[in-house]
């Protein structure tokens, strides 16, 4: 389904920009395309994270006509779910007053590596866009 394909590529790019805005702006000057007021807004990041994770999950369930039905677009789906989870955990960590060892562990694994995950997300989005007929992409 091309709708899920389009949503997947778009959500991967937007989630990657939201996660690594500062580092991406230093290297690639993305502030000329994207405003920092939207991508640094925590509520926007939360909804973008939820949408990216849901789209990644639905991408596991759908497949293109020539794909293997079980595998489909595995790498972009997993990347979308990880980027979405990272945005959700970052929002929760920022807003929560409770201490939790699970949230602290997820913060160390996901949120502290968010700029690196942003690069991976952009790479997967570009590869998925250019090579959408490849089995795992």
Buried (B, 14 or more C-beta within 10 A) or exposed (E): EEEBBEBBBBBBBBBBBBBBBEBBBEEEEBEEEBEEEBBEBEEBBBBBBBBBBBBBEBBBEBBBEEBEEEEBBBBBBBBBBBBBBBBBBBBBBEEEEEEEEEBEEBBEBBBEEBBEBBBBBBEBBEBBBEEBEEEBB
